[in-house]
Amino acid sequence: MAETRKSRFTTLPEPVSLDDTIASQDTTPAPDPESGRDTDRDFLLRYAP
């Protein structure tokens, strides 16, 4: 068993390319949280005396 372990760890595995280690994923732009509305104007109309 010691010989099997010794022969197993005498050499290093093949190096991994840096391009293979980076995960990439297509993204989409985040939706507009204000949905195109002017929130300052809406606030003014709602709370103006």
N, CA, C and O atoms as a CHARMM CRD file, in Angstrom:
* protein
*
  196
    1    1 MET  N      0.81700  -1.19200   0.00000 PROA 1      0.00000
    2    1 MET  CA     0.00000   0.00000   0.00000 PROA 1      0.00000
    3    1 MET  C      0.86200   1.25700   0.00000 PROA 1      0.00000
    4    1 MET  O      0.51200   2.25200  -0.63600 PROA 1      0.00000
    5    2 ALA  N      1.97000   1.21800   0.70000 PROA 2      0.00000
    6    2 ALA  CA     2.87200   2.36600   0.74800 PROA 2      0.00000
    7    2 ALA  C      3.46500   2.63600  -0.62200 PROA 2      0.00000
    8    2 ALA  O      3.65300   3.79400  -0.99600 PROA 2      0.00000
    9    3 GLU  N      3.76500   1.58000  -1.38100 PROA 3      0.00000
   10    3 GLU  CA     4.31200   1.75900  -2.73400 PROA 3      0.00000
   11    3 GLU  C      3.28400   2.39700  -3.66900 PROA 3      0.00000
   12    3 GLU  O      3.63900   3.23000  -4.50200 PROA 3      0.00000
   13    4 THR  N      2.03000   2.01500  -3.53800 PROA 4      0.00000
   14    4 THR  CA     0.96900   2.58900  -4.36900 PROA 4      0.00000
   15    4 THR  C      0.82200   4.07300  -4.07600 PROA 4      0.00000
   16    4 THR  O      0.67900   4.87900  -4.99500 PROA 4      0.00000
   17    5 ARG  N      0.85500   4.43300  -2.81000 PROA 5      0.00000
   18    5 ARG  CA     0.72800   5.82600  -2.40900 PROA 5      0.00000
   19    5 ARG  C      1.93800   6.63100  -2.89600 PROA 5      0.00000
   20    5 ARG  O      1.79700   7.76000  -3.36600 PROA 5      0.00000
   21    6 LYS  N      3.12900   6.03100  -2.77500 PROA 6      0.00000
   22    6 LYS  CA     4.34800   6.71500  -3.19400 PROA 6      0.00000
   23    6 LYS  C      4.34400   6.95700  -4.70300 PROA 6      0.00000
   24    6 LYS  O      4.70500   8.04400  -5.15200 PROA 6      0.00000
   25    7 SER  N      3.95200   5.98500  -5.46700 PROA 7      0.00000
   26    7 SER  CA     3.93600   6.15500  -6.92300 PROA 7      0.00000
   27    7 SER  C      2.82200   7.11200  -7.35800 PROA 7      0.00000
   28    7 SER  O      2.92300   7.75900  -8.40100 PROA 7      0.00000
   29    8 ARG  N      1.77900   7.19400  -6.56300 PROA 8      0.00000
   30    8 ARG  CA     0.65800   8.07200  -6.91800 PROA 8      0.00000
   31    8 ARG  C      1.01800   9.54600  -6.75500 PROA 8      0.00000
   32    8 ARG  O      0.54500  10.38300  -7.52400 PROA 8      0.00000
   33    9 PHE  N      1.84100   9.87500  -5.77400 PROA 9      0.00000
   34    9 PHE  CA     2.12900  11.27300  -5.46900 PROA 9      0.00000
   35    9 PHE  C      3.53500  11.71000  -5.87100 PROA 9      0.00000
   36    9 PHE  O      4.03600  12.70300  -5.34300 PROA 9      0.00000
   37   10 THR  N      4.17100  11.01200  -6.77100 PROA 10     0.00000
   38   10 THR  CA     5.51300  11.41000  -7.19000 PROA 10     0.00000
   39   10 THR  C      5.49600  12.45400  -8.28700 PROA 10     0.00000
   40   10 THR  O      6.48600  13.16100  -8.47100 PROA 10     0.00000
   41   11 THR  N      4.40300  12.57200  -9.02100 PROA 11     0.00000
   42   11 THR  CA     4.31600  13.57700 -10.09800 PROA 11     0.00000
   43   11 THR  C      3.08200  14.44100  -9.88700 PROA 11     0.00000
   44   11 THR  O      2.07800  14.00500  -9.32500 PROA 11     0.00000
   45   12 LEU  N      3.18800  15.66900 -10.34900 PROA 12     0.00000
   46   12 LEU  CA     2.06000  16.59700 -10.25600 PROA 12     0.00000
   47   12 LEU  C      1.12300  16.41000 -11.43600 PROA 12     0.00000
   48   12 LEU  O      1.56400  15.97100 -12.49800 PROA 12     0.00000
   49   13 PRO  N     -0.14800  16.72700 -11.28600 PROA 13     0.00000
   50   13 PRO  CA    -1.07200  16.64700 -12.43100 PROA 13     0.00000
   51   13 PRO  C     -0.75200  17.74400 -13.44500 PROA 13     0.00000
   52   13 PRO  O     -0.01400  18.68400 -13.15100 PROA 13     0.00000
   53   14 GLU  N     -1.30700  17.61100 -14.61400 PROA 14     0.00000
   54   14 GLU  CA    -1.11100  18.61100 -15.65900 PROA 14     0.00000
   55   14 GLU  C     -1.64200  19.95900 -15.18400 PROA 14     0.00000
   56   14 GLU  O     -2.68400  20.00400 -14.53100 PROA 14     0.00000
   57   15 PRO  N     -0.95500  21.05900 -15.49500 PROA 15     0.00000
   58   15 PRO  CA    -1.45200  22.37800 -15.07300 PROA 15     0.00000
   59   15 PRO  C     -2.76100  22.72700 -15.77700 PROA 15     0.00000
   60   15 PRO  O     -3.00600  22.31200 -16.91000 PROA 15     0.00000
   61   16 VAL  N     -3.58700  23.48900 -15.08900 PROA 16     0.00000
   62   16 VAL  CA    -4.87800  23.90900 -15.62600 PROA 16     0.00000
   63   16 VAL  C     -4.72600  25.32300 -16.18200 PROA 16     0.00000
   64   16 VAL  O     -4.15900  26.19600 -15.52500 PROA 16     0.00000
   65   17 SER  N     -5.22300  25.54000 -17.36700 PROA 17     0.00000
   66   17 SER  CA    -5.16100  26.85900 -17.98800 PROA 17     0.00000
   67   17 SER  C     -6.04200  27.84400 -17.21700 PROA 17     0.00000
   68   17 SER  O     -7.11300  27.47600 -16.73500 PROA 17     0.00000
   69   18 LEU  N     -5.59200  29.08800 -17.10200 PROA 18     0.00000
   70   18 LEU  CA    -6.36400  30.10000 -16.38600 PROA 18     0.00000
   71   18 LEU  C     -7.72300  30.33300 -17.05200 PROA 18     0.00000
   72   18 LEU  O     -8.71000  30.60000 -16.36700 PROA 18     0.00000
   73   19 ASP  N     -7.77700  30.23300 -18.37600 PROA 19     0.00000
   74   19 ASP  CA    -9.04500  30.41400 -19.08300 PROA 19     0.00000
   75   19 ASP  C    -10.06200  29.33200 -18.70500 PROA 19     0.00000
   76   19 ASP  O    -11.26900  29.56500 -18.77700 PROA 19     0.00000
   77   20 ASP  N     -9.58500  28.16500 -18.30700 PROA 20     0.00000
   78   20 ASP  CA   -10.48800  27.07900 -17.91900 PROA 20     0.00000
   79   20 ASP  C    -11.01300  27.24600 -16.49900 PROA 20     0.00000
   80   20 ASP  O    -11.95100  26.55000 -16.10900 PROA 20     0.00000
   81   21 THR  N    -10.43000  28.15200 -15.71900 PROA 21     0.00000
   82   21 THR  CA   -10.84100  28.31100 -14.33000 PROA 21     0.00000
   83   21 THR  C    -11.84100  29.43800 -14.13500 PROA 21     0.00000
   84   21 THR  O    -12.40400  29.56500 -13.04800 PROA 21     0.00000
   85   22 ILE  N    -12.07600  30.24700 -15.13300 PROA 22     0.00000
   86   22 ILE  CA   -12.96900  31.39800 -15.00200 PROA 22     0.00000
   87   22 ILE  C    -14.33800  31.02400 -15.55100 PROA 22     0.00000
   88   22 ILE  O    -14.46600  30.64700 -16.71500 PROA 22     0.00000
   89   23 ALA  N    -15.35200  31.12900 -14.71400 PROA 23     0.00000
   90   23 ALA  CA   -16.72200  30.85600 -15.15400 PROA 23     0.00000
   91   23 ALA  C    -17.31800  32.14000 -15.70600 PROA 23     0.00000
   92   23 ALA  O    -17.25800  33.18700 -15.06100 PROA 23     0.00000
   93   24 SER  N    -17.88200  32.06000 -16.87400 PROA 24     0.00000
   94   24 SER  CA   -18.51400  33.24200 -17.45600 PROA 24     0.00000
   95   24 SER  C    -19.98600  32.94500 -17.70000 PROA 24     0.00000
   96   24 SER  O    -20.37600  31.81500 -17.99000 PROA 24     0.00000
   97   25 GLN  N    -20.78300  33.98700 -17.57300 PROA 25     0.00000
   98   25 GLN  CA   -22.21600  33.83400 -17.74300 PROA 25     0.00000
   99   25 GLN  C    -22.74300  35.09400 -18.41400 PROA 25     0.00000
  100   25 GLN  O    -22.37600  36.20700 -18.03700 PROA 25     0.00000
  101   26 ASP  N    -23.59800  34.91700 -19.40200 PROA 26     0.00000
  102   26 ASP  CA   -24.20400  36.06700 -20.06600 PROA 26     0.00000
  103   26 ASP  C    -25.12100  36.78500 -19.08200 PROA 26     0.00000
  104   26 ASP  O    -25.84600  36.15900 -18.30900 PROA 26     0.00000
  105   27 THR  N    -25.07100  38.10100 -19.13000 PROA 27     0.00000
  106   27 THR  CA   -25.89200  38.89200 -18.22100 PROA 27     0.00000
  107   27 THR  C    -26.86100  39.75900 -19.00800 PROA 27     0.00000
  108   27 THR  O    -26.65400  40.03500 -20.19000 PROA 27     0.00000
  109   28 THR  N    -27.90000  40.17400 -18.34500 PROA 28     0.00000
  110   28 THR  CA   -28.85700  41.10000 -18.93200 PROA 28     0.00000
  111   28 THR  C    -28.88500  42.34400 -18.06900 PROA 28     0.00000
  112   28 THR  O    -28.64300  42.26100 -16.86500 PROA 28     0.00000
  113   29 PRO  N    -29.17400  43.49400 -18.65600 PROA 29     0.00000
  114   29 PRO  CA   -29.22300  44.71100 -17.84000 PROA 29     0.00000
  115   29 PRO  C    -30.35100  44.63500 -16.80700 PROA 29     0.00000
  116   29 PRO  O    -31.40300  44.04400 -17.05000 PROA 29     0.00000
  117   30 ALA  N    -30.10400  45.23800 -15.67200 PROA 30     0.00000
  118   30 ALA  CA   -31.11100  45.24700 -14.60800 PROA 30     0.00000
  119   30 ALA  C    -32.29000  46.11700 -15.03100 PROA 30     0.00000
  120   30 ALA  O    -32.09400  47.13600 -15.69300 PROA 30     0.00000
  121   31 PRO  N    -33.51100  45.73300 -14.66200 PROA 31     0.00000
  122   31 PRO  CA   -34.66600  46.55100 -15.01600 PROA 31     0.00000
  123   31 PRO  C    -34.63600  47.88700 -14.27500 PROA 31     0.00000
  124   31 PRO  O    -34.08200  47.99700 -13.18100 PROA 31     0.00000
  125   32 ASP  N    -35.23600  48.88300 -14.88600 PROA 32     0.00000
  126   32 ASP  CA   -35.29400  50.21700 -14.29300 PROA 32     0.00000
  127   32 ASP  C    -36.20700  50.16600 -13.07600 PROA 32     0.00000
  128   32 ASP  O    -37.39200  49.86700 -13.22300 PROA 32     0.00000
  129   33 PRO  N    -35.69200  50.45100 -11.86200 PROA 33     0.00000
  130   33 PRO  CA   -36.53800  50.34800 -10.66500 PROA 33     0.00000
  131   33 PRO  C    -37.64200  51.38800 -10.62200 PROA 33     0.00000
  132   33 PRO  O    -38.63200  51.21700  -9.91100 PROA 33     0.00000
  133   34 GLU  N    -37.48100  52.46100 -11.37600 PROA 34     0.00000
  134   34 GLU  CA   -38.50000  53.51300 -11.37300 PROA 34     0.00000
  135   34 GLU  C    -39.48200  53.35400 -12.53000 PROA 34     0.00000
  136   34 GLU  O    -40.43700  54.12300 -12.63700 PROA 34     0.00000
  137   35 SER  N    -39.26500  52.39100 -13.37500 PROA 35     0.00000
  138   35 SER  CA   -40.13300  52.08700 -14.52500 PROA 35     0.00000
  139   35 SER  C    -40.36200  53.30600 -15.41800 PROA 35     0.00000
  140   35 SER  O    -41.43800  53.46400 -15.99300 PROA 35     0.00000
  141   36 GLY  N    -39.36200  54.15600 -15.53000 PROA 36     0.00000
  142   36 GLY  CA   -39.46500  55.31300 -16.40900 PROA 36     0.00000
  143   36 GLY  C    -40.21900  56.48600 -15.80800 PROA 36     0.00000
  144   36 GLY  O    -40.40100  57.49800 -16.48500 PROA 36     0.00000
  145   37 ARG  N    -40.66200  56.38600 -14.56500 PROA 37     0.00000
  146   37 ARG  CA   -41.40700  57.47900 -13.93200 PROA 37     0.00000
  147   37 ARG  C    -40.44900  58.47200 -13.29100 PROA 37     0.00000
  148   37 ARG  O    -39.32300  58.12700 -12.93400 PROA 37     0.00000
  149   38 ASP  N    -40.91100  59.70300 -13.15000 PROA 38     0.00000
  150   38 ASP  CA   -40.16500  60.73800 -12.44300 PROA 38     0.00000
  151   38 ASP  C    -40.60700  60.68500 -10.98700 PROA 38     0.00000
  152   38 ASP  O    -41.64000  61.25200 -10.62900 PROA 38     0.00000
  153   39 THR  N    -39.83600  60.01200 -10.15100 PROA 39     0.00000
  154   39 THR  CA   -40.24400  59.80100  -8.76500 PROA 39     0.00000
  155   39 THR  C    -40.23000  61.09100  -7.95800 PROA 39     0.00000
  156   39 THR  O    -40.99400  61.23100  -7.00300 PROA 39     0.00000
  157   40 ASP  N    -39.37000  62.03300  -8.32800 PROA 40     0.00000
  158   40 ASP  CA   -39.35700  63.31500  -7.61300 PROA 40     0.00000
  159   40 ASP  C    -40.66200  64.07900  -7.84800 PROA 40     0.00000
  160   40 ASP  O    -41.21500  64.66700  -6.91900 PROA 40     0.00000
  161   41 ARG  N    -41.14800  64.06900  -9.07900 PROA 41     0.00000
  162   41 ARG  CA   -42.40900  64.74000  -9.39600 PROA 41     0.00000
  163   41 ARG  C    -43.57300  64.04700  -8.70100 PROA 41     0.00000
  164   41 ARG  O    -44.45900  64.71200  -8.16400 PROA 41     0.00000
  165   42 ASP  N    -43.57900  62.71200  -8.70600 PROA 42     0.00000
  166   42 ASP  CA   -44.64100  61.97200  -8.03700 PROA 42     0.00000
  167   42 ASP  C    -44.66600  62.27700  -6.54000 PROA 42     0.00000
  168   42 ASP  O    -45.73800  62.43800  -5.95700 PROA 42     0.00000
  169   43 PHE  N    -43.49600  62.35600  -5.92200 PROA 43     0.00000
  170   43 PHE  CA   -43.42000  62.68400  -4.50700 PROA 43     0.00000
  171   43 PHE  C    -43.97400  64.09700  -4.25000 PROA 43     0.00000
  172   43 PHE  O    -44.72300  64.32600  -3.30000 PROA 43     0.00000
  173   44 LEU  N    -43.58400  65.03000  -5.12000 PROA 44     0.00000
  174   44 LEU  CA   -44.04100  66.41100  -4.96800 PROA 44     0.00000
  175   44 LEU  C    -45.55400  66.50200  -5.09900 PROA 44     0.00000
  176   44 LEU  O    -46.19700  67.18900  -4.30600 PROA 44     0.00000
  177   45 LEU  N    -46.13000  65.82900  -6.07400 PROA 45     0.00000
  178   45 LEU  CA   -47.57600  65.87700  -6.26400 PROA 45     0.00000
  179   45 LEU  C    -48.33500  65.21100  -5.11900 PROA 45     0.00000
  180   45 LEU  O    -49.42500  65.64800  -4.75100 PROA 45     0.00000
  181   46 ARG  N    -47.75300  64.15300  -4.55900 PROA 46     0.00000
  182   46 ARG  CA   -48.42800  63.42800  -3.49700 PROA 46     0.00000
  183   46 ARG  C    -48.37100  64.18800  -2.16800 PROA 46     0.00000
  184   46 ARG  O    -49.35900  64.21600  -1.43500 PROA 46     0.00000
  185   47 TYR  N    -47.24900  64.79100  -1.85500 PROA 47     0.00000
  186   47 TYR  CA   -47.06400  65.35600  -0.52300 PROA 47     0.00000
  187   47 TYR  C    -47.04300  66.89100  -0.48200 PROA 47     0.00000
  188   47 TYR  O    -46.82000  67.46600   0.58400 PROA 47     0.00000
  189   48 ALA  N    -47.26700  67.55500  -1.60000 PROA 48     0.00000
  190   48 ALA  CA   -47.28900  69.02400  -1.59700 PROA 48     0.00000
  191   48 ALA  C    -48.57900  69.51000  -0.94200 PROA 48     0.00000
  192   48 ALA  O    -49.64000  68.92000  -1.14400 PROA 48     0.00000
  193   49 PRO  N    -48.49000  70.58500  -0.15700 PROA 49     0.00000
  194   49 PRO  CA   -49.71400  71.08700   0.49700 PROA 49     0.00000
  195   49 PRO  C    -50.67200  71.74400  -0.48100 PROA 49     0.00000
  196   49 PRO  O    -51.73900  72.21200  -0.08100 PROA 49     0.00000
